[in-house]
Amino acid sequence: MRTRTGLGLAAVASCVALVAAVAVGRDGGAAAASRPAPPKGPYAALGDSYTAGPRIPDQNGRPTGCERSDRNYPALVAAGLGVRTAEFEDVSCSGAVTGDLLAPQSTDHGVNPAQLSALTTATRLVTLGIGGNDIGFGSLITTCVRSGVAYRLEKRLGAGTADRAPCRGRYVSGGTDEIEGRIRTAAGRLSDALDEIGRRAPRARIYVVGYPAILPAEGTDCTAMGLAPGDVSFLREKERQLNAMLRERARAVGAGYVDTYTPSAGHDACAEPDTRWIEPLIPAAAAAPVHPNARGERGMAAAVLRAAGATD
């Protein structure tokens, strides 16, 4: 069994998970008129597989198990801001959870140092994309895909009472939503991490980068993901709740939030191959399943650059 990779779905050939990217800016969301000039570095990029860009060529960086692309959004943000190579450090790593910010992370091919070790008092820009692995979004997707297979088999056999949201029923019962509970727990971890980032890099502007739309913003039709109709709605709701938590935690510490969900609407995993930002279970472009492709990383970079005041 492989070490955590992406969102932990590497063991499931047809469904590798997602995750995440959140953007916090310490400018507190000030209006463009009063926004300070974009930071030029030093820049430290922290995060999970949605930041790293697994399988997007060219893969670079060490350890190789982090599956970091030289076309991921941190690399594009650094180029867009004119950050010098010597002042750019990308320590994002596929499979990362919040705990990996403070402790080394083992991968199938090497150990990634604690991500916060990239921060110093000289750091002027930090992007952080994390949280999806903390709530087990990868295993959630795996479970929902399996439930979708069972749903379609029941329909094929003529079961008129097939549950249209079988996965929701596994996680929501008796008024208790297990995923909401995980999100609340992750919120506390994120707050602690943001406090520590602020302590280590007191002069940095911090951007938590939110997750782009994985599923259609409306409707329940998403054949490419193999989900039961009601579970398309369920997973969409959980992603929006995760992003809402990331936004709230960022603002609670006086930071800003970069919304990648809104600009990615219509570019989800169920969109046409030439427009989507997220690849479905069977990718058509070079990217991990249920992860951003190169187009998605460009879209996320554009959102970060807008938040940093580098573009309108």
N, C-alpha and C positions, 0 to 999 in steps of 0.2 A: 504493500500500500504506500502510495506516495505521500510525502509531507504536504501540508497545505499548499495549494497552488491556486491562483485566481481566487475564486470563492469556495474552494474546497471540493469542486465537482470533477476533478481530474480522473477520479476512479470511475466515473460514469461516462462512458465514451461519447454518448450522444448529448450529454447536457452538462457542460461546464458552466459554473455560475458566474454571477456578476460581482459585481460590486461597484464600487463605489467610488465617488469623489466629491468632496465638500469644500467650499472655499470661504475662508474667514479673512476679512481685511480689517486691520486695526484703525482704518480711517473712519470707522463707525458709520459707513454709508453716507458720508457727506455728499452734498449736491456737487455736480460737476463744477459749478462756479467757484467753490471753495476747496476743491479737491487738490491735494498737493501733487507735485510733479511725480510721474511714475518712478519707482525705485529702479536703480541700475545695478543693484547687487551690493554685496554678495547675496546670492539667492539659494535657498535650500528647499528642495521639493521632497515632501514626505507623503506616504500613502500606500495604498494597496494596488491590486492589479488594474483597476480602472485608471490609475495614475501611471502605472508602469508600462502598460500596453503590450501584454503577452502576444507573441506570434506576429506582431507587426514588424516587418523588416525596416531597418536592420536592428537585430537584437545586440545590445552592447552592455557594458558595465559588469561589475563583479558584486556578488557572485552570479554566475549564469543562471542559477535557480530562481532568481528574482524576475527573470524574463522581461527585462527593461528594454524598451525600444528607443532608438534615437529620433523617433518621430512622435513620441508621446507628447502630451500637452505641456509638461514642464520644459522640454527641449524647445518647443515652439514658442512658449512664453519667454524663455531666456533670449531666443533669437529676436523676438519682437521688441524686447526691451533693450536690446543691445548689451546684454550682460556678457562680460568677458568669460571665456572658457574657464579660466583659473578661478573665477568667482561664482561658478555654478556647480552645485553638488546635488545630484539626484540620487536619493537613497530609498526611493519607493521600491516596494517588493510585493510580488504576487503572493496572496495568502495572508498578508499582514492584518493583524488585529491591533486594537489600541495598545495592548500590552507590549507589542513589538516596537513601540516608540521608545520605550525605556529599557528594553532588554534585547539581546541578540536573538535573531530569528533563524532557525535552521530550515534549510530548503533541501531539495533532492541533490542540489549541486552547490554546496557551500553554505556558509553562515553569513547573514547580513548583520552588520553591527546595529546596535540600538540606534534607531533613526534620529533621535534627538541629539546624538553625538555629533551630528552635522552642524549644530547651532553654536554660535559664539556671540559675544557682545558686538561683533562687527556685522553680523547678519542684518540685512535691511529688508529682505523679502522672504516670506515663508508661504508655501501653499501646502495644504493638508487635505488629502482625500482618503477618508477612512470611515468605517462604521458598518459596512455591509457584512463583513465577516464576523463582527461582534454579535450580530443578531442571527447569524446562521442563514443568511439569505441563500447561500449555495445549496444547502441541504433542503431548504424550503422549496426551491425551484425543482430539485430532484424529486421530492415527494409529490409535488403538484403535477409534474410531467407523468410520473407513474400512475397517479390517480386519473390523469387524462386518458391514458391508454386503457385503463379499466373502464372508464366512462364510455369510450367509443366502442369497446367490445360489447358492452351491455346494449348500447344502441343498435349495434349491428345484429345482435341476437334478438332484437325486438322488445327489449325491456322498456316499456313506456314510462316506468317510474325511475329511470336512471337519474341519480343525483347530479344536477348541473353544476354543483360546487363541492365536489367530494373533498377537495383539499382544505377548503375553509372549515369543513366539519371536523377535520383532524386537529385544527389549531384553535377553533373557537367553540367553546362548549360551556353551557350553564352560565352565560354572562361573562365568562373569562376568555380573554384573547391572549394566547400565549405569546404571540409576536409583539403585541403592544407592550407586554411585560418586558420582553427582551430589549425593546427600544428604550424603555424607561431606564433600564440598567445601563445600557450603553451611554445614555445621556450623562450620567454621573462620571463615567470613565472619560468621556470626551471633555467634560468641564475640567477635570483634573489635568488632562493632557494639555489643554489650552493654557491653563495657569502656568504649567511648567515651561511651555514654549515661551510665554511672556517673560518668565523669570530668566531663562537662558538667553533670550534674544530681545532685550527690553526696547531696542530701537527699531525693531522690525515691524513692517506691515504684514499682517497675517491674513491669508485668504483660505477659508474652508470651501472646497469645491464640491457642490452637490451632485448627486447622481443623475445622469441623463435618462430620458424616458426609455424604458426597456420594452414596454407594451403600449399599444395604442391609447391615446388620451381619452378616447371614447369608444364605446362598443365592446363586443365580446368576440369578435372574429379574429383569430390569430392562429391559423393552421400551422405556420412554421414553428410554433412553440409547442404544439401538441397538447394544449391545455383544454380542460373542460370549460365551457363558456363562462360559468360563474366564477371560475378561478382566475380568469383573465382579470375580472373586476377586483377580485380579492388581492391578487399580487400587485395590481396597480395601486390599490388603496394602501398596501403596506409600504410600497416604495415612497409614496407621497408622505406618509407618516414619518418615515425615516428622514426624508429631506426636511420636513417641518421641524423635526427635533434638531437636526444639524443647524438649521437657520436660527432656531431659538437659542441654542447653546452658544453659537457664535456671537449673537447680539448681546447675550447676557454678560459677556466679558468685554463688551465694548468693541467687538470686532464686526466686520462686515460678512455678508454671505453671497457667494457667487451662484446664481441660479443657472444650472445647465439643463434643467428639465424643460423649461419653457421654450428655449430655442431649439430643442431636439424634438419637440412635438411634431409628429408626422414623419419622423426619421427613426422610428423604433425598429425593433427586430422583425416586425411583421410588414414593414414597408418594402418597396421594390429595392432590389439589390443595388441599383445605381443611385439611390437617395438615402438609404438607411445609415445611421451612425452605429447601430448595434447589430452584430451578427446573430442569427438565430442558432438553433441547436446544430444545424449543419451549415457552417459558414460558407459563403460564396467568395469571400475576400480573405486576405491574410489577417486573421485575428482569431483569438480563442472564442469558442462558443459562448454566447450570451455576454459578450464583451465588446467594447468599442473597437471599430476598425480605424484605419488612418483618417477617414473622413470625420469620424466621431471625435478623435483626438484633436483634429483641427477646430472643430466646433467648440469643444471645451476650452481650448486655448483662446479662441476669440472671446469667449465669455469672461475668462480671467483677465485678458488684456483690457476689456471694457471696464471691468471693475477696478483695475489698477489705474485707469485714466489714460491708458496708452492709445485708445481709440474711442470714437464717439459711439 
